[in-house]
Amino acid sequence: MKKVSHPLKVGMQGAAVVRLHDALQLCLDLGVLLAESPRGRAQFALALAHDRARALYGDATATLVDRFQGERRLLINGEVDAAVADALNELMRGWDSATLH
């Protein structure tokens, strides 16, 4: 999976936002994000699909980034800064390693 870059924030569009969507979707699929709520994960996956269809950093994306920031004890502002990108990329590196072995 390609790395999440930064900065990313509401209103942005393009390939970098789609890479963020991929990472967030994987977090939902693996139960890393919203672990306590399978129903919440399903609802957010639907909302994220709407943003992804437009390659847009929309409200659903921002809300999921907020949740990720809160669960990782990062500054909660709904934007992808270096700390958020690093945390997502570290998770993805671990998943890539796990699938290789």
Sequence and secondary structure as in RCSB ss.txt:
>XXXX:A:sequence
MKKVSHPLKVGMQGAAVVRLHDALQLCLDLGVLLAESPRGRAQFALALAHDRARALYGDATATLVDRFQGERRLL
INGEVDAAVADALNELMRGWDSATLH
>XXXX:A:secstr
     S B TT BSHHHHHHHHHHHHHHHTTSSSTT HHHHHHHHHHHHHHHHTTB  HHHHHHHHHHHHHTT  
 SSSB HHHHHHHHHHHHHHHHHHH 
